[in-house]
Amino acid sequence: MKQLRYYLLISVFLWLPAKISACFNEYYTLDKQGNSHHIQKEAFRFYTNFDLRSVEERLKALEKKLQSAPDKELLSDYALNLVRAGKVKEALAIFEKLAAKYPSEYAFQANLGTAYELMGDNKSALKHIKRGLGLYPGSHSGSEWIHVKILEAKIALENNPKYLDNHTVLSLTSKQKKSDQTALHLMIQLKERFPFCKGPDAIMADLFHDLGDCYLETKSYEYAKAFYQVAVEYYKSSDPELNRKIEEARALRVKYENTSIEADPHFSGAQYINEKITGVPYTELLITHSEHTINWEGITTDSQVLLAYLGLNDVAVEMPAKQDSSKDSADAPTQKSAENIVDWVIGGIIVIVVVIVFVVRRKRRRD
């Protein structure tokens, strides 16, 4: 018992210094007025592609669940992962059926709208995105108004390819650009759209232009510069105004070079190392998942087969045979007995070892 207390005390003494000396790096940026803002660097990540390895695993797991316990939400999730894997046409057929069968379900309307958009049918997409927004105005943290504006701009571009020469997608007011909420809504929508939207893309470039304007006013000239550069370098915008704003952000860096940050009271104290961010390469914001080719063997892509799980298919489809669980049930007692025997053997070995150690130690004491 004394030895146990001794080892516990040693552990505490070893643990405490590490705990006490632990430091936390916190990061700050300055806006165009020189005001400090605490930020989370990991929040500024835009994935250029989907993690197809994860998508593949998710599809396999979801189909197993669909086979054992068919559910409309599971089917919707399956179709959403088909979209991420590039099987948009197959997913569209599923979302159409789900939205028709459950017209008051927000997620089905929103997913159907997204699928239509990816198929190039922007008018149908707008109809269902608006319908979904009516069912749940707070979706995506209230940012879906931006999705509506994007679809309206796409439709306008179909009628007038030069529409963005004299318009912006969102037509933000000066007040909106100074709003934290606008910046948040833009960030949410751009993160969701980014893996689908490779450059060049005039609409995405325009949205990143707006995001840069918002950050310049509300949070960070450094990240504003990076967002402007995403618009120019990744989405290939030729708007000369962007280059002017990039230089403006660089000038602000020089202006506030010696300006100290004001630490947030929540992150003050000896354990915090507060760092002012300067110089953010736009490439630092772009994250790419490792390449992976999905092995479609054993993964169902036929929408009729998938819809059959919920009885929504148009034609009769033979359902996969359910696994016979009788054999498993019959073997269960034998397996359980084997596991019990192993447990007893291990337990017996442990007892024998403990006894031997005890005897040896007592003999040593006598000697």
C-alpha positions in Angstrom: 0.0 0.0 0.0 2.9 2.3 0.8 4.5 1.6 -2.5 1.3 2.4 -4.3 1.1 5.8 -2.6 4.7 6.4 -3.5 4.1 5.7 -7.2 1.0 7.9 -7.2 3.0 10.8 -5.6 5.7 10.4 -8.2 3.1 10.5 -11.0 1.6 13.7 -9.7 4.9 15.4 -9.4 5.8 14.4 -13.0 2.4 15.5 -14.3 2.0 18.9 -12.5 5.0 20.7 -14.1 3.9 19.7 -17.6 0.4 20.8 -16.8 1.6 24.1 -15.2 4.0 24.9 -18.0 1.5 24.1 -20.8 1.1 27.1 -23.2 -1.7 27.9 -25.7 -1.0 29.8 -28.9 -3.7 32.3 -29.7 -3.8 34.3 -32.9 -4.9 37.8 -33.7 -5.4 39.9 -36.8 -6.2 43.6 -37.3 -9.0 45.1 -39.4 -8.5 48.2 -41.6 -9.1 50.4 -38.5 -6.3 48.7 -36.6 -8.7 46.9 -34.2 -7.6 43.5 -32.9 -9.6 40.4 -33.5 -9.0 36.9 -32.0 -9.3 34.2 -34.6 -9.1 30.4 -35.0 -6.7 29.7 -37.8 -8.3 26.3 -38.5 -11.5 28.1 -39.5 -9.9 29.3 -42.7 -9.9 26.1 -44.6 -11.4 25.4 -48.0 -11.3 21.9 -49.3 -10.7 21.7 -53.0 -12.1 18.1 -53.3 -14.0 15.5 -51.3 -12.4 12.8 -49.2 -13.4 10.0 -51.5 -11.9 7.3 -49.3 -14.3 8.5 -46.5 -17.2 8.8 -49.0 -16.6 5.2 -50.1 -16.6 3.9 -46.6 -19.7 5.9 -45.8 -21.6 4.5 -48.8 -20.9 0.9 -47.7 -21.9 1.6 -44.1 -25.1 3.3 -45.2 -26.2 0.6 -47.5 -25.8 -2.0 -44.8 -28.1 0.1 -42.6 -30.6 0.5 -45.4 -30.8 -3.2 -45.9 -31.4 -3.9 -42.2 -33.5 -0.9 -41.3 -34.8 1.1 -44.3 -35.1 4.8 -43.5 -35.7 7.9 -45.6 -33.0 9.9 -43.9 -30.5 7.1 -44.5 -31.5 7.0 -48.2 -31.1 10.8 -48.4 -27.6 10.6 -46.8 -26.7 7.8 -49.2 -27.7 10.0 -52.2 -25.8 12.9 -50.8 -22.7 10.8 -50.7 -23.4 9.7 -54.3 -23.3 13.4 -55.2 -20.0 13.9 -53.5 -18.7 10.9 -55.5 -19.8 12.4 -58.7 -23.0 10.3 -59.2 -25.3 13.3 -59.4 -27.7 11.9 -61.9 -28.3 8.8 -59.8 -28.8 10.9 -56.7 -31.2 13.3 -58.5 -33.6 10.4 -59.1 -33.6 9.6 -55.4 -34.1 13.1 -54.3 -37.0 13.6 -56.7 -38.8 10.7 -55.2 -38.1 11.7 -51.6 -39.2 15.3 -52.2 -42.4 14.1 -53.9 -43.2 11.6 -51.2 -42.3 14.0 -48.3 -42.9 17.5 -49.6 -42.7 19.1 -46.2 -39.2 17.8 -45.4 -36.7 20.6 -45.7 -33.6 18.4 -46.3 -35.2 16.7 -49.3 -36.1 19.9 -51.0 -32.7 21.5 -50.3 -30.8 18.4 -51.6 -33.0 18.2 -54.6 -32.3 21.8 -55.4 -28.6 21.3 -55.1 -28.7 18.2 -57.4 -30.6 20.2 -60.0 -28.0 23.0 -59.8 -25.2 20.5 -60.3 -27.0 19.1 -63.3 -27.3 22.7 -64.7 -31.0 23.1 -64.2 -30.8 26.4 -62.3 -34.5 27.3 -62.5 -35.6 24.0 -61.0 -32.8 24.4 -58.4 -34.1 27.8 -57.4 -37.6 26.6 -57.0 -36.7 23.8 -54.6 -34.1 25.9 -52.7 -36.7 28.5 -52.1 -39.2 25.9 -51.1 -36.7 24.5 -48.6 -36.0 27.9 -47.3 -39.7 28.5 -46.7 -39.8 25.2 -44.7 -36.8 26.0 -42.6 -35.5 29.7 -42.8 -32.7 29.0 -40.3 -31.0 26.3 -42.4 -27.2 26.5 -42.7 -27.2 29.1 -39.8 -29.5 31.3 -41.8 -27.1 31.6 -44.8 -29.3 30.0 -47.5 -30.3 33.5 -48.8 -26.9 33.5 -50.4 -27.7 30.2 -52.2 -30.9 31.9 -53.6 -28.8 34.9 -54.8 -26.3 32.6 -56.5 -29.0 30.8 -58.4 -30.6 34.0 -59.5 -27.2 35.2 -60.7 -26.7 32.0 -62.7 -30.1 32.4 -64.3 -29.3 36.0 -65.2 -26.0 34.9 -66.7 -27.9 32.4 -68.9 -29.8 35.3 -70.4 -26.9 37.8 -70.4 -23.3 36.3 -70.3 -22.0 39.8 -69.3 -24.3 40.2 -66.4 -21.4 40.3 -63.8 -19.7 43.1 -65.7 -22.3 45.5 -64.2 -23.6 43.5 -61.2 -22.4 41.5 -58.3 -24.0 38.3 -57.1 -25.1 39.6 -53.7 -25.2 43.4 -54.2 -24.0 43.9 -50.6 -24.6 47.3 -49.0 -21.9 49.1 -47.0 -23.8 48.1 -43.9 -23.8 44.4 -44.9 -20.1 44.4 -45.5 -19.5 45.7 -42.0 -21.6 42.9 -40.5 -20.1 39.9 -38.8 -23.2 38.0 -39.7 -22.7 38.6 -43.5 -19.1 37.4 -43.2 -20.2 34.3 -41.3 -22.9 33.5 -43.9 -20.5 33.9 -46.8 -17.9 31.7 -45.1 -20.5 28.9 -44.5 -21.7 28.9 -48.1 -18.3 29.2 -49.7 -16.9 26.3 -47.7 -19.9 24.1 -48.7 -19.5 25.0 -52.4 -15.8 25.0 -52.7 -15.2 21.2 -53.5 -17.9 21.4 -56.2 -16.5 24.6 -57.8 -13.2 24.4 -59.6 -11.7 27.5 -61.2 -12.2 29.4 -63.3 -15.6 30.4 -61.9 -16.8 34.0 -62.1 -19.5 33.6 -59.5 -17.1 32.1 -56.9 -14.6 34.8 -57.7 -17.3 37.5 -57.1 -18.3 35.9 -53.7 -14.6 35.7 -52.5 -14.4 39.4 -53.5 -17.3 40.1 -51.2 -15.8 37.9 -48.4 -12.6 39.9 -48.7 -14.5 43.2 -48.4 -16.3 41.9 -45.3 -13.1 40.7 -43.6 -11.3 44.0 -44.4 -14.0 45.8 -42.5 -14.7 43.4 -39.7 -11.7 41.2 -38.9 -8.5 41.1 -40.9 -6.8 42.8 -43.8 -4.4 39.8 -44.0 -7.2 37.3 -44.6 -9.0 39.9 -46.8 -5.9 39.9 -49.0 -5.8 36.1 -49.1 -9.5 36.0 -50.2 -8.9 38.5 -52.9 -6.0 36.4 -54.1 -8.2 33.2 -54.2 -10.6 35.2 -56.5 -7.7 36.2 -58.8 -5.4 33.2 -58.7 -7.7 30.2 -58.1 -10.9 31.4 -59.7 -9.2 33.6 -62.4 -11.0 36.8 -61.9 -9.7 39.7 -64.2 -11.3 42.4 -62.1 -8.6 45.2 -61.7 -10.3 46.3 -58.5 -9.1 43.1 -56.8 -5.5 43.9 -57.5 -6.0 47.4 -56.1 -7.5 45.9 -52.9 -4.7 43.4 -52.6 -2.2 46.3 -52.6 -4.4 48.2 -50.1 -4.2 45.3 -47.7 -0.4 45.1 -48.1 -0.3 48.8 -47.3 -2.3 48.3 -44.2 0.2 45.7 -43.1 3.0 48.3 -43.3 0.9 50.9 -41.6 0.1 48.7 -38.6 3.5 46.9 -38.5 4.3 48.2 -35.0 0.7 48.2 -33.7 0.4 45.8 -30.8 -2.6 43.5 -30.5 -5.1 43.7 -27.7 -5.6 40.3 -26.2 -9.1 39.0 -25.6 -9.8 38.8 -21.9 -10.8 35.2 -22.3 -7.3 34.4 -23.6 -5.2 36.4 -21.2 -2.7 35.1 -18.7 0.8 33.6 -18.5 -0.3 30.3 -20.2 -1.2 32.1 -23.4 1.2 33.1 -26.2 -0.6 35.7 -28.3 0.6 36.1 -31.8 -0.2 38.7 -34.4 -0.7 37.1 -37.9 1.1 38.8 -40.7 1.4 37.6 -44.3 -1.1 34.9 -45.2 -0.4 33.0 -48.4 -3.8 32.2 -50.1 -2.5 28.7 -50.8 -2.4 28.1 -47.1 -6.2 28.2 -47.1 -6.7 25.6 -49.8 -6.7 22.0 -48.5 -6.6 19.0 -50.9 -7.5 15.5 -49.8 -5.2 12.7 -51.1 -6.3 11.2 -54.4 -8.5 8.1 -54.2 -10.5 6.2 -56.8 -13.7 4.6 -55.5 -14.1 0.9 -56.1 -17.7 0.7 -57.0 -17.9 -3.1 -56.8 -20.4 -3.9 -54.1 -21.7 -0.3 -53.9 -25.2 0.2 -55.4 -25.6 3.2 -57.7 -28.9 2.0 -59.4 -31.5 4.5 -58.0 -34.3 2.0 -58.5 -32.6 -0.6 -56.3 -32.0 2.1 -53.7 -35.5 3.4 -53.8 -36.8 -0.1 -53.5 -35.5 -0.2 -49.9 -38.4 2.2 -49.1 -40.8 0.9 -51.7 -40.5 4.1 -53.8 -39.2 2.5 -56.9 -41.1 2.6 -60.2 -40.5 -1.0 -61.1 -40.3 -4.2 -59.2 -36.7 -4.8 -58.0 -35.5 -7.9 -56.3 -34.3 -6.9 -52.8 -31.0 -8.3 -51.6 -31.6 -11.4 -49.5 -31.3 -10.8 -45.8 -28.6 -12.7 -44.0 -29.9 -15.7 -42.2 -29.2 -15.1 -38.5 -30.3 -18.6 -37.4 -26.8 -20.0 -37.8 -25.3 -17.1 -35.8 -27.8 -17.7 -33.1 -27.1 -21.4 -33.0 -23.3 -20.8 -32.8 -23.7 -18.1 -30.1 -23.8 -20.3 -27.0 -20.7 -22.3 -28.2 -18.8 -19.1 -29.0 -19.8 -17.7 -25.6 -18.6 -20.8 -23.8 -15.3 -20.6 -25.6 -14.9 -17.0 -24.6 -15.7 -17.9 -20.9 -13.0 -20.7 -21.0 -10.4 -18.2 -22.3 -11.4 -15.7 -19.6 -10.9 -18.3 -16.9 -7.6 -19.5 -18.2 -6.2 -15.9 -18.4 -7.6 -15.2 -14.9 -5.9 -18.3 -13.6 -2.5 -17.4 -15.1 -2.7 -14.0 -13.5 -3.4 -15.5 -10.1 -0.5 -17.9 -10.5 1.9 -15.1 -11.4 0.8 -13.0 -8.5 1.3 -15.9 -6.1 4.8 -16.7 -7.5 5.9 -13.0 -7.2 4.6 -12.9 -3.6 6.4 -16.2 -2.6 9.7 -15.0 -4.2 9.6 -11.7 -2.5 8.9 -13.3 0.9 11.8 -15.7 0.4 14.1 -12.9 -0.4 13.2 -11.1 2.7 14.0 -14.2 4.8 17.4 -14.5 3.1 
